Amino acid sequence: MSDKEGCNRIVNENIELMAKHEQKKKDDLPWSQKLADKITQGVGSMASVTCHALLFLFWVLANTGALGFKPFDPFPFGLLTMVLSIEAIFLSLFVLISQNRMQVDSDNRAELDVQINLLTEHELTRLIRLTDLIADKLEVDKAKDPELRKLEEDIDPEDVIEQIEAKLEKAKS
């Protein structure tokens, strides 16, 4: 098996693992969350836009007498306004429910990314130290690069967070 095939296999296994994980999370959602997601997904489609446009057109034509029968909601269409207001309230709530869940999922993915990045940084630091020891053992003449010395040290996440917060605070002022 070539290196490329090995990498492709690993990537495919990781994709499959993530897909199974996402599907399990969706399956484990309470019915109310599934309903909110379905409504949000349905209303956010072109079919919904078309349906609403046709409904509004019919409503206006019917209530201006253009279709030949007595208007049930004459201009300025008070009933239509009330119905649309109630619909907007409920749609806003469904969208917020779905967005809150997606935000939690996003936060969880970001936390996983941070943990993997911290682990990777720790492992790379160890590999640099090991490579340096191997070079010493083989008596390879190497320049003592000050950057290399810094790379051999673990990065303290708290220091990074403090630096970020300091720069953000400085940018605010």
SEMARDREN-378764 format. One line per field, with one value per atom (N, C-alpha, C, CB): x, y negated, z negated; residue in three letters; atom name. Coordinates in steps of 0.02 Angstrom, whole numbers, plus 32768, in hexadecimal, padded with zeros to 4 digits. Glycine has a CB too. Layout:
<rs>
east X,...
north Y,...
up Z,...
res ALA,...
atom CA,...
</rs>
This chain:
<rs>
east 802A,8000,802D,7FD0,801E,8046,8032,803D,805E,8050,800E,8089,8002,7FC5,7F87,7FC6,7F8B,7F52,7F47,7F5E,7F7E,7F78,7F58,7FBC,7F6C,7F4E,7F05,7F75,7EF5,7EAF,7E84,7EAA,7E9E,7E7A,7E6C,7EA1,7EA0,7E98,7E66,7EDC,7E6B,7E3C,7DF5,7E4E,7DEC,7DA9,7D8E,7DAA,7DB9,7DA4,7D8F,7DDC,7DB5,7DA5,7D63,7DDD,7D59,7D1A,7CDF,7D1C,7CE8,7CB2,7CA4,7CC6,7CD8,7CD0,7CAA,7D15,7CBD,7C9B,7C52,7CC0,7C46,7C01,7BD6,7C00,7BF1,7BCC,7BBF,7BF4,7BF1,7BE9,7BB3,7C2C,7BB3,7B81,7B3B,7B91,7B36,7AF5,7ADB,7AFB,7B07,7AF2,7AD9,7B2D,7AFC,7AE5,7AA0,7B17,7A95,7A54,7A1E,7A56,7A2F,79FF,79EC,7A1B,7A1B,7A10,79ED,7A52,79E0,79BD,7976,79BD,795D,7916,78E8,7906,78AC,787D,7872,783A,7871,7864,789C,785D,78DA,7913,7911,7955,78FF,78FA,78C3,78EA,788B,7855,786C,7818,788E,78A7,78D7,78C9,7903,7932,790E,7965,78DC,78B6,7891,7885,7871,784C,787C,7825,78B4,78E6,7900,791F,790E,7927,78F2,793B,78B4,787E,7870,7840,786D,785D,7896,784C,78D2,790C,7919,7949,78E5,78EE,78CA,78D4,78DD,78BC,7874,78E3,7865,7820,77F4,781D,780F,77E9,77DF,780D,7812,780C,77D7,7850,77D8,77A8,7761,77B9,775A,7718,76FD,771D,7727,7712,76FF,7749,7727,7719,76D6,7751,76C8,7688,764E,768A,7658,7624,7615,763A,7648,763E,761B,7681,7630,7611,75C7,7635,75B7,7572,754B,756D,7569,7547,7537,7574,7567,755D,7529,75A0,7530,7500,74BA,7516,74B3,7472,7452,7478,747B,7460,745E,748A,746F,7464,742C,74A6,740D,73D5,73EA,73AB,742B,7444,7430,748F,7420,740E,73C2,742C,739C,7354,732B,7346,7347,731D,7328,732A,72FA,72FB,733A,72BC,735E,739B,738C,73BD,73B6,73AF,73E0,73BA,7410,7440,7451,7482,7422,742D,746B,73F0,7483,74BD,74B1,74C9,74E0,7528,753E,754C,7512,7523,7539,755A,750F,751D,7528,74E6,74FE,7505,7547,74CB,7559,7599,75D3,75A0,75CF,7603,760A,75F5,75D2,75D4,75F1,758E,75DA,75F3,763E,75CD,7654,769C,76C5,76A8,76AA,76CD,76D6,76A7,76A0,76A4,76D5,765E,76D2,7700,7748,76F0,7755,7799,77B2,779B,7787,779B,77B0,7761,7786,7796,77D3,775A,77D8,7813,7853,780C,784F,788A,789F,787C,786D,787D,789C,783D,7880,789C,78E4,7871,78F0,7933,7963,7933,794E,7978,7988,7957,7956,7961,7996,791F,798F,79C0,7A05,79A8,7A07,7A48,7A6A,7A3F,7A45,7A63,7A82,7A2E,7A60,7A7C,7ABB,7A49,7AB7,7AF2,7B2D,7AE0,7B1F,7B54,7B76,7B39,7B4E,7B6A,7B96,7B32,7B7E,7BA6,7BE7,7B7D,7BE2,7C1D,7C4F,7C09,7C36,7C61,7C84,7C39,7C5F,7C7D,7CB4,7C47,7CA7,7CDA,7D18,7CBE,7D0D,7D45,7D6E,7D2C,7D4C,7D6F,7D98,7D3D,7D7B,7DA0,7DDD,7D72,7DD5,7E0D,7E45,7DF5,7E32,7E65,7E8A,7E43,7E65,7E85,7EB4,7E50,7E9E,7EC9,7F06,7EA1,7EFD,7F36,7F68,7F1D,7F4F,7F7C,7FA3,7F55,7F7F,7FA1,7FD5,7F6D,7FC4,7FF2,8030,7FCF,8025,805E,808B,8044,806E,8095,80BD,8067,809C,80BF,80F7,808D,80EB,811F,815B,8102,814C,8183,81AD,8167,818D,81B2,81DB,8181,81BE,81E2,821F,81B4,8219,8253,828A,823E,8277,82A8,82CA,8288,82A1,82BC,82EB,8283,82D8,8302,8344,82DE,8340,837C,83AA,8369,838D,83B5,83D6,8389,83B1,83CD,8407,8397,83FE,8434,8471,841D,8467,849E,84C1,8485,849A,84B5,84DF,847C,84C7,84EB,8522,84BA,852B,855D,8556,85A3,8518,850A,8516,84C0,8541,8550,8514,8591,84F6,84BB,84C4,8479,84AC,84AF,847A,84A3,848D,845E,842F,8483,83FD,83CC,83A0,83A1,839C,8373,8329,837A,8311,82CC,82C0,82B8,82F3,82ED,82E7,8329,830E,830A,82C4,833E,82A5,8261,822E,824D,823A,820D,820F,821D,8246,824D,8227,8295,820B,81E5,819B,81F7,8176,812E,8111,810F,80DD,80BA,8085,809A,8084,8053,8014,806E,7FDC,7F9F,7F89,7F68,7F95,7F81,7FA7,7F8D,7FE7,800E,7FF1,8058,7FDE,7FC2,7F80,7FB7,7F55,7F15,7F20,7EEC,7F50,7F5E,7F76,7F92,7FA1,7FB9,7F80,7FF0,7F54,7F1A,7EEE,7EF2,7EDE,7EB3,7ED3,7EA4,7F14,7F36,7F32,7F80,7F3C,7F38,7EF1,7F51,7EC0,7E7A,7E68,7E4B,7E80,7E73,7E95,7E8B,7ED2,7EF6,7ED2,7F3F,7EB6,7E93,7E53,7E83,7E34,7DF7,7E05,7DD6,7E3F,7E4E,7E6D,7E7B
north 803B,8000,7FC2,8000,7F94,7F57,7F27,7F35,7EF5,7EC2,7E9E,7E90,7E90,7E6C,7E96,7E5B,7ED7,7F03,7F08,7F49,7F0B,7F0E,7ED0,7F19,7E96,7E56,7E53,7E1A,7E68,7E68,7E94,7E7E,7ECE,7EFC,7EDC,7F3E,7EBD,7E9C,7E63,7E82,7E3B,7E03,7E1D,7DD9,7E52,7E6F,7E8C,7EA5,7EAC,7EC7,7E8E,7EF1,7E58,7E1E,7DFE,7DEB,7DF8,7DDB,7E07,7DD4,7E48,7E77,7E73,7EBF,7E6E,7E68,7E29,7E69,7DF1,7DB1,7DB4,7D77,7DD3,7DD8,7E01,7DF7,7E38,7E62,7E3B,7EA3,7E16,7DEE,7DB9,7DCC,7D96,7D63,7D82,7D3D,7DBC,7DDD,7DF3,7E1A,7E0D,7E21,7DE5,7E43,7DAC,7D6F,7D5B,7D36,7D5F,7D4D,7D7D,7D4D,7DBE,7DF0,7DE7,7E36,7DCE,7DC7,7D86,7DCB,7D5A,7D1C,7D29,7CED,7D00,7D07,7CF5,7CDB,7D0F,7D04,7CBA,7D27,7C92,7C4A,7C28,7C28,7C3E,7C22,7C38,7C37,7C77,7C91,7C6A,7CDD,7C5C,7C37,7BF0,7C34,7BCF,7B8B,7B8B,7B6F,7BBC,7BC0,7BCC,7BF8,7BF8,7C06,7BC8,7C40,7BA5,7B68,7B33,7B4D,7B29,7AF8,7B0A,7AF4,7B49,7B60,7B56,7BAB,7B66,7B5F,7B16,7B7F,7AEC,7AA6,7A82,7A83,7A9B,7A7C,7A96,7A87,7AAA,7AC5,7A9A,7B0D,7AA1,7A7D,7A93,7A86,7AD2,7AEA,7AC2,7B35,7AB4,7A8D,7A45,7A8D,7A28,79E4,79E2,79CB,7A12,7A16,7A1F,7A50,7A4B,7A58,7A19,7A91,79F6,79B8,7983,799E,797D,794A,7958,7949,7997,79A9,799D,79F2,79AE,79A3,7959,79C1,792F,78E7,78CB,78C3,78E2,78CB,78DD,78EA,791C,7931,7907,797B,78FD,78D6,7890,78D3,786F,782A,7828,780B,7855,7856,7866,788A,7896,78A9,7870,78E7,784B,7817,77D2,7814,77CE,778F,7798,7779,77D3,77E0,77F7,77A4,77FF,7811,7858,780A,7883,78C8,78D1,78F8,789B,789D,78B3,78C9,78B9,78C8,7895,790F,7896,7864,786A,786B,7832,7834,784A,77EE,7876,788B,7865,78D7,7842,7819,77DC,7842,77AC,7772,774A,7745,7722,76F7,76CE,76C8,76C8,76D4,7719,76A0,774B,7791,779D,77A7,778A,7792,77DA,7775,7808,784F,786A,7878,7858,786E,7854,7855,7816,77F9,7820,77AF,7830,7855,789B,785A,78BD,7901,7900,7920,78D0,78CC,78BA,7898,7891,7880,78BD,7849,78E4,7921,7952,7942,795A,7986,7970,7988,792F,7915,7923,78C9,791C,792A,7973,791A,79A0,79E7,79FB,7A11,79E1,79F2,79D8,79D4,799D,7982,79AF,793B,79C9,79F6,7A37,7A05,7A53,7A91,7A87,7AAC,7A4F,7A3F,7A37,79FF,7A15,7A0C,7A4F,79DD,7A7A,7ABC,7AE2,7AE5,7AE2,7B05,7AE5,7B05,7AA3,7A80,7A8E,7A35,7A91,7AA0,7AE5,7A9B,7B16,7B59,7B5A,7B8B,7B37,7B35,7B12,7B12,7AE0,7ABD,7AEB,7A7E,7B14,7B45,7B76,7B6A,7B8F,7BBD,7B9C,7BD4,7B5D,7B39,7B2F,7AF4,7B1E,7B16,7B58,7AFE,7B8F,7BD1,7BE2,7C07,7BD3,7BE0,7BB5,7BD3,7B77,7B49,7B62,7B01,7B7A,7B95,7BD3,7BA7,7BFE,7C39,7C23,7C65,7BF0,7BD6,7BBD,7B9D,7B98,7B7E,7BB7,7B51,7BEA,7C22,7C48,7C51,7C53,7C76,7C4C,7C87,7C0B,7BDF,7BDE,7B97,7BDC,7BDD,7C20,7BD3,7C56,7C98,7C9B,7CD0,7C81,7C80,7C57,7C65,7C1D,7BF2,7C16,7BAF,7C38,7C5D,7C95,7C7A,7CB9,7CF0,7CD5,7D18,7C9E,7C81,7C69,7C47,7C4C,7C37,7C73,7C13,7CAA,7CE6,7D01,7D1C,7CFE,7D16,7CEA,7D16,7CA9,7C7D,7C8E,7C32,7C99,7CAC,7CEE,7CB1,7D1F,7D60,7D59,7D90,7D32,7D27,7D06,7CFB,7CD7,7CB6,7CE7,7C7C,7D14,7D47,7D77,7D6F,7D89,7DB4,7D92,7DC9,7D52,7D2C,7D29,7CE4,7D1F,7D1E,7D63,7D0B,7D98,7DDC,7DEC,7E0F,7DD3,7DE0,7DAC,7DDF,7D81,7D4C,7D22,7D6B,7D12,7CE6,7C9F,7CF0,7C7C,7C37,7C0C,7C1E,7BEE,7BC5,7B82,7BE7,7B51,7B0E,7B0B,7AD5,7AEB,7AE4,7AA9,7ADA,7AB9,7A88,7A75,7AA3,7A34,7A22,7A32,79D7,7A30,7A43,7A8D,7A32,7AB6,7AFD,7B0A,7B22,7AE6,7AEE,7ADE,7AC0,7AAA,7A97,7ACD,7A53,7AEB,7B1F,7B5D,7B31,7B66,7BA0,7B97,7BAE,7B5C,7B4F,7B54,7B08,7B72,7B75,7B2F,7BA4,7B23,7AE2,7AE8,7ACF,7AB7,7AB5,7A92,7A90,7AB7,7A99,7A5B,7ACD,7A5B,7A20,79E1,7A2D,79EA,79B1,7997,79C4,79C5,79B1,798C,79EF,79A7,7987,7941,79B1,793A,78F8,78C7,78FF,78DE,78B2,789D,78D6,78CC,78BB,7889,78FB,7895,7867,7822,7883,781F,77DF,77B9,77E9,77DC,77BB,77A4,77E9,77CD,77B9,777C,77F3,777C,7743,7704,7752,770C,76D3,76B8,76E7,76E6,76D0,76AB,770D,76BB,7699,7651,76BE,7646,7602,75D5,7607
up 8000,8000,8000,7FC3,802D,8031,7FF9,8076,7FEF,7FBB,7FCA,7FB6,800A,801D,800D,8068,801D,800F,7FC4,802C,7F9D,7F54,7F38,7F35,7F52,7F3B,7F4F,7F59,7F8C,7FA2,7F76,7FEB,7F63,7F38,7EF4,7F30,7ED9,7E97,7E9C,7E7E,7ED0,7ED9,7EDF,7F18,7F08,7F10,7ECF,7F45,7EA8,7E67,7E38,7E47,7E39,7E0E,7E24,7E10,7E65,7E7E,7E69,7ECB,7E71,7E5E,7E13,7E72,7DEA,7DA2,7D90,7D7F,7DB0,7DA2,7DB9,7DC4,7DF3,7E0C,7DDD,7E53,7DC4,7D93,7D53,7D84,7D3D,7D00,7D09,7CED,7D42,7D50,7D54,7D91,7D75,7D7B,7D37,7DAA,7D0C,7CC9,7CA1,7CA4,7CA8,7C86,7C9F,7C90,7CE1,7CFC,7CE4,7D49,7CE3,7CCC,7C83,7CD7,7C5B,7C13,7C00,7BEF,7C31,7C22,7C0B,7C60,7BDD,7BCA,7C05,7B8C,7C04,7C3C,7C49,7C2E,7C13,7C1B,7C43,7BD6,7C37,7C5C,7CA5,7C3B,7CAF,7CF4,7D1A,7CF4,7CF8,7D17,7D28,7CE8,7CFA,7D07,7D42,7CC8,7D46,7D7D,7DC0,7D71,7DC0,7DFE,7E15,7DF3,7DE6,7DF8,7E13,7DBB,7DF0,7E06,7E4C,7DD4,7E56,7E97,7ECE,7E93,7EBF,7EF0,7F02,7ED7,7ECF,7EDA,7EFD,7E98,7EF4,7F13,7F5A,7EE9,7F7D,7FC0,7FF3,7FC4,8032,8068,8071,80AA,8062,8065,8035,8056,7FFA,7FC9,7FE1,7F85,7FFE,8019,804F,8035,807C,80B2,8097,80E2,8067,8048,8028,8015,8001,7FE1,8014,7FB3,8048,807B,809D,80B0,80AD,80CC,809C,80E2,805D,802B,8023,7FE7,801F,8019,8057,800E,8091,80CF,80D0,810C,80BF,80BC,808A,80A9,804E,8019,8031,7FDA,804E,8066,809E,807E,80CE,8106,80ED,813A,80C0,80A5,807E,8079,805A,802E,804E,7FEF,808C,80B2,80E4,80D6,80E5,8112,8157,8118,8163,81A5,81BA,81A7,818A,819A,819E,8167,8194,819E,8163,81D5,8127,80EE,80B7,80D4,8086,8051,8026,8024,801B,7FF2,7FAA,7FF1,7F8F,7F49,7F1C,7F43,7F39,7F14,7F3E,7F02,7F3F,7F6B,7F58,7F69,7F89,7F7E,7F40,7FBB,7F12,7F15,7EFD,7EEC,7F05,7EF8,7EB0,7F27,7E80,7E39,7E24,7E10,7E3F,7E2E,7E48,7E4B,7E86,7EA2,7E77,7EEB,7E62,7E38,7DF7,7E29,7DD7,7D98,7DA3,7D79,7DD7,7DE5,7DF2,7E22,7E1A,7E29,7DEA,7E5F,7DBF,7D81,7D55,7D5B,7D4E,7D26,7D45,7D1E,7D88,7DAB,7D9F,7DF6,7DA4,7D9A,7D54,7DA8,7D22,7CDD,7CD6,7CAB,7CEF,7CE8,7D11,7CFC,7D4D,7D76,7D56,7DBD,7D38,7D15,7CDC,7CFB,7CB7,7C80,7C98,7C57,7CCE,7CE9,7D02,7D22,7D22,7D3B,7CFF,7D66,7CCB,7C90,7C6F,7C5E,7C6A,7C4C,7C74,7C49,7CB6,7CE1,7CDD,7D2A,7CDC,7CD8,7C96,7CE1,7C60,7C1E,7C1F,7BE7,7C3C,7C3F,7C6B,7C5A,7CA4,7CD0,7CAE,7D12,7C85,7C61,7C2F,7C3D,7C0C,7BDD,7C03,7BB6,7C3D,7C66,7C7C,7CA3,7C91,7CA8,7C6E,7CC5,7C34,7BF9,7BE8,7BBC,7BEC,7BDE,7C10,7BDE,7C51,7C84,7C78,7CCB,7C66,7C59,7C1D,7C4C,7BE9,7BAF,7BC3,7B77,7BEC,7C05,7C2D,7C30,7C58,7C7F,7C52,7CAE,7C1E,7BEF,7BCE,7BBA,7BB7,7B95,7BC4,7B78,7C01,7C32,7C42,7C73,7C4B,7C5A,7C20,7C68,7BE2,7BA8,7BA5,7B67,7BB3,7BB3,7BEB,7BBC,7C25,7C5E,7C4E,7C9D,7C31,7C1E,7BED,7BFF,7BBC,7B8A,7BAC,7B53,7BDA,7BFD,7C29,7C26,7C4C,7C77,7C4E,7CA1,7C14,7BE8,7BD5,7BA9,7BC3,7BB1,7BEC,7B97,7C28,7C63,7C71,7CA0,7C68,7C72,7C40,7C6A,7C01,7BCE,7BE1,7B88,7BF7,7C0A,7C46,7C1A,7C77,7CB2,7C9D,7CE6,7C6F,7C56,7C32,7C27,7C0A,7BE8,7C1A,7BB7,7C4E,7C82,7CA5,7CB5,7CB4,7CD4,7CA7,7CE6,7C66,7C36,7C35,7BEF,7C33,7C2F,7C6E,7C27,7CA8,7CE6,7CF2,7D20,7CC2,7CC5,7D04,7CC2,7D15,7D4D,7D36,7D69,7D5D,7D4B,7D5F,7D6E,7D2E,7D3C,7D1A,7D25,7D3B,7D1D,7CE6,7D53,7CB0,7C79,7C89,7C35,7CAF,7CC3,7C87,7CFE,7C75,7C3C,7C47,7C2E,7C85,7C92,7C84,7CDA,7C95,7C89,7C3E,7CA7,7C17,7BCE,7BB5,7BAA,7BD2,7BBD,7BD2,7BDB,7C0D,7C24,7BF8,7C6C,7BD5,7BA9,7B68,7B9A,7B5C,7B1F,7B2D,7B03,7AFE,7B05,7AFF,7AD0,7B24,7B21,7AEA,7B66,7ABE,7A89,7AA3,7A49,7AA9,7AC4,7A9D,7AC4,7A5C,7A34,7A4A,79E9,7A5B,7A73,7AB5,7A7D,7AE1,7B22,7B17,7B4F,7AEB,7ADD,7AC0,7AAC,7A92,7A75,7AAA,7A3D,7AD8,7B0E,7B3C,7B37,7B4C,7B77,7B54,7B89,7B15,7AF0,7AE9,7AAA,7ADF,7ADA,7B1C,7AC6,7B54,7B95,7BA4,7BCD,7B92,7B9C,7B71,7B8C,7B34,7B07,7B22,7AC0,7B3B,7B57,7B95,7B68,7BBE,7BFA,7BE9,7C27,7BB1,7B9C,7B87,7B62,7B69,7B4F,7B83,7B14
res MET,MET,MET,MET,SER,SER,SER,SER,ASP,ASP,ASP,ASP,LYS,LYS,LYS,LYS,GLU,GLU,GLU,GLU,GLY,GLY,GLY,GLY,CYS,CYS,CYS,CYS,ASN,ASN,ASN,ASN,ARG,ARG,ARG,ARG,ILE,ILE,ILE,ILE,VAL,VAL,VAL,VAL,ASN,ASN,ASN,ASN,GLU,GLU,GLU,GLU,ASN,ASN,ASN,ASN,ILE,ILE,ILE,ILE,GLU,GLU,GLU,GLU,LEU,LEU,LEU,LEU,MET,MET,MET,MET,ALA,ALA,ALA,ALA,LYS,LYS,LYS,LYS,HIS,HIS,HIS,HIS,GLU,GLU,GLU,GLU,GLN,GLN,GLN,GLN,LYS,LYS,LYS,LYS,LYS,LYS,LYS,LYS,LYS,LYS,LYS,LYS,ASP,ASP,ASP,ASP,ASP,ASP,ASP,ASP,LEU,LEU,LEU,LEU,PRO,PRO,PRO,PRO,TRP,TRP,TRP,TRP,SER,SER,SER,SER,GLN,GLN,GLN,GLN,LYS,LYS,LYS,LYS,LEU,LEU,LEU,LEU,ALA,ALA,ALA,ALA,ASP,ASP,ASP,ASP,LYS,LYS,LYS,LYS,ILE,ILE,ILE,ILE,THR,THR,THR,THR,GLN,GLN,GLN,GLN,GLY,GLY,GLY,GLY,VAL,VAL,VAL,VAL,GLY,GLY,GLY,GLY,SER,SER,SER,SER,MET,MET,MET,MET,ALA,ALA,ALA,ALA,SER,SER,SER,SER,VAL,VAL,VAL,VAL,THR,THR,THR,THR,CYS,CYS,CYS,CYS,HIS,HIS,HIS,HIS,ALA,ALA,ALA,ALA,LEU,LEU,LEU,LEU,LEU,LEU,LEU,LEU,PHE,PHE,PHE,PHE,LEU,LEU,LEU,LEU,PHE,PHE,PHE,PHE,TRP,TRP,TRP,TRP,VAL,VAL,VAL,VAL,LEU,LEU,LEU,LEU,ALA,ALA,ALA,ALA,ASN,ASN,ASN,ASN,THR,THR,THR,THR,GLY,GLY,GLY,GLY,ALA,ALA,ALA,ALA,LEU,LEU,LEU,LEU,GLY,GLY,GLY,GLY,PHE,PHE,PHE,PHE,LYS,LYS,LYS,LYS,PRO,PRO,PRO,PRO,PHE,PHE,PHE,PHE,ASP,ASP,ASP,ASP,PRO,PRO,PRO,PRO,PHE,PHE,PHE,PHE,PRO,PRO,PRO,PRO,PHE,PHE,PHE,PHE,GLY,GLY,GLY,GLY,LEU,LEU,LEU,LEU,LEU,LEU,LEU,LEU,THR,THR,THR,THR,MET,MET,MET,MET,VAL,VAL,VAL,VAL,LEU,LEU,LEU,LEU,SER,SER,SER,SER,ILE,ILE,ILE,ILE,GLU,GLU,GLU,GLU,ALA,ALA,ALA,ALA,ILE,ILE,ILE,ILE,PHE,PHE,PHE,PHE,LEU,LEU,LEU,LEU,SER,SER,SER,SER,LEU,LEU,LEU,LEU,PHE,PHE,PHE,PHE,VAL,VAL,VAL,VAL,LEU,LEU,LEU,LEU,ILE,ILE,ILE,ILE,SER,SER,SER,SER,GLN,GLN,GLN,GLN,ASN,ASN,ASN,ASN,ARG,ARG,ARG,ARG,MET,MET,MET,MET,GLN,GLN,GLN,GLN,VAL,VAL,VAL,VAL,ASP,ASP,ASP,ASP,SER,SER,SER,SER,ASP,ASP,ASP,ASP,ASN,ASN,ASN,ASN,ARG,ARG,ARG,ARG,ALA,ALA,ALA,ALA,GLU,GLU,GLU,GLU,LEU,LEU,LEU,LEU,ASP,ASP,ASP,ASP,VAL,VAL,VAL,VAL,GLN,GLN,GLN,GLN,ILE,ILE,ILE,ILE,ASN,ASN,ASN,ASN,LEU,LEU,LEU,LEU,LEU,LEU,LEU,LEU,THR,THR,THR,THR,GLU,GLU,GLU,GLU,HIS,HIS,HIS,HIS,GLU,GLU,GLU,GLU,LEU,LEU,LEU,LEU,THR,THR,THR,THR,ARG,ARG,ARG,ARG,LEU,LEU,LEU,LEU,ILE,ILE,ILE,ILE,ARG,ARG,ARG,ARG,LEU,LEU,LEU,LEU,THR,THR,THR,THR,ASP,ASP,ASP,ASP,LEU,LEU,LEU,LEU,ILE,ILE,ILE,ILE,ALA,ALA,ALA,ALA,ASP,ASP,ASP,ASP,LYS,LYS,LYS,LYS,LEU,LEU,LEU,LEU,GLU,GLU,GLU,GLU,VAL,VAL,VAL,VAL,ASP,ASP,ASP,ASP,LYS,LYS,LYS,LYS,ALA,ALA,ALA,ALA,LYS,LYS,LYS,LYS,ASP,ASP,ASP,ASP,PRO,PRO,PRO,PRO,GLU,GLU,GLU,GLU,LEU,LEU,LEU,LEU,ARG,ARG,ARG,ARG,LYS,LYS,LYS,LYS,LEU,LEU,LEU,LEU,GLU,GLU,GLU,GLU,GLU,GLU,GLU,GLU,ASP,ASP,ASP,ASP,ILE,ILE,ILE,ILE,ASP,ASP,ASP,ASP,PRO,PRO,PRO,PRO,GLU,GLU,GLU,GLU,ASP,ASP,ASP,ASP,VAL,VAL,VAL,VAL,ILE,ILE,ILE,ILE,GLU,GLU,GLU,GLU,GLN,GLN,GLN,GLN,ILE,ILE,ILE,ILE,GLU,GLU,GLU,GLU,ALA,ALA,ALA,ALA,LYS,LYS,LYS,LYS,LEU,LEU,LEU,LEU,GLU,GLU,GLU,GLU,LYS,LYS,LYS,LYS,ALA,ALA,ALA,ALA,LYS,LYS,LYS,LYS,SER,SER,SER,SER
atom N,CA,C,CB,N,CA,C,CB,N,CA,C,CB,N,CA,C,CB,N,CA,C,CB,N,CA,C,CB,N,CA,C,CB,N,CA,C,CB,N,CA,C,CB,N,CA,C,CB,N,CA,C,CB,N,CA,C,CB,N,CA,C,CB,N,CA,C,CB,N,CA,C,CB,N,CA,C,CB,N,CA,C,CB,N,CA,C,CB,N,CA,C,CB,N,CA,C,CB,N,CA,C,CB,N,CA,C,CB,N,CA,C,CB,N,CA,C,CB,N,CA,C,CB,N,CA,C,CB,N,CA,C,CB,N,CA,C,CB,N,CA,C,CB,N,CA,C,CB,N,CA,C,CB,N,CA,C,CB,N,CA,C,CB,N,CA,C,CB,N,CA,C,CB,N,CA,C,CB,N,CA,C,CB,N,CA,C,CB,N,CA,C,CB,N,CA,C,CB,N,CA,C,CB,N,CA,C,CB,N,CA,C,CB,N,CA,C,CB,N,CA,C,CB,N,CA,C,CB,N,CA,C,CB,N,CA,C,CB,N,CA,C,CB,N,CA,C,CB,N,CA,C,CB,N,CA,C,CB,N,CA,C,CB,N,CA,C,CB,N,CA,C,CB,N,CA,C,CB,N,CA,C,CB,N,CA,C,CB,N,CA,C,CB,N,CA,C,CB,N,CA,C,CB,N,CA,C,CB,N,CA,C,CB,N,CA,C,CB,N,CA,C,CB,N,CA,C,CB,N,CA,C,CB,N,CA,C,CB,N,CA,C,CB,N,CA,C,CB,N,CA,C,CB,N,CA,C,CB,N,CA,C,CB,N,CA,C,CB,N,CA,C,CB,N,CA,C,CB,N,CA,C,CB,N,CA,C,CB,N,CA,C,CB,N,CA,C,CB,N,CA,C,CB,N,CA,C,CB,N,CA,C,CB,N,CA,C,CB,N,CA,C,CB,N,CA,C,CB,N,CA,C,CB,N,CA,C,CB,N,CA,C,CB,N,CA,C,CB,N,CA,C,CB,N,CA,C,CB,N,CA,C,CB,N,CA,C,CB,N,CA,C,CB,N,CA,C,CB,N,CA,C,CB,N,CA,C,CB,N,CA,C,CB,N,CA,C,CB,N,CA,C,CB,N,CA,C,CB,N,CA,C,CB,N,CA,C,CB,N,CA,C,CB,N,CA,C,CB,N,CA,C,CB,N,CA,C,CB,N,CA,C,CB,N,CA,C,CB,N,CA,C,CB,N,CA,C,CB,N,CA,C,CB,N,CA,C,CB,N,CA,C,CB,N,CA,C,CB,N,CA,C,CB,N,CA,C,CB,N,CA,C,CB,N,CA,C,CB,N,CA,C,CB,N,CA,C,CB,N,CA,C,CB,N,CA,C,CB,N,CA,C,CB,N,CA,C,CB,N,CA,C,CB,N,CA,C,CB,N,CA,C,CB,N,CA,C,CB,N,CA,C,CB,N,CA,C,CB,N,CA,C,CB,N,CA,C,CB,N,CA,C,CB,N,CA,C,CB,N,CA,C,CB,N,CA,C,CB,N,CA,C,CB,N,CA,C,CB,N,CA,C,CB,N,CA,C,CB,N,CA,C,CB,N,CA,C,CB,N,CA,C,CB,N,CA,C,CB,N,CA,C,CB,N,CA,C,CB,N,CA,C,CB,N,CA,C,CB,N,CA,C,CB,N,CA,C,CB,N,CA,C,CB,N,CA,C,CB,N,CA,C,CB,N,CA,C,CB,N,CA,C,CB,N,CA,C,CB,N,CA,C,CB,N,CA,C,CB,N,CA,C,CB,N,CA,C,CB,N,CA,C,CB,N,CA,C,CB,N,CA,C,CB,N,CA,C,CB,N,CA,C,CB,N,CA,C,CB,N,CA,C,CB,N,CA,C,CB,N,CA,C,CB,N,CA,C,CB,N,CA,C,CB
</rs>
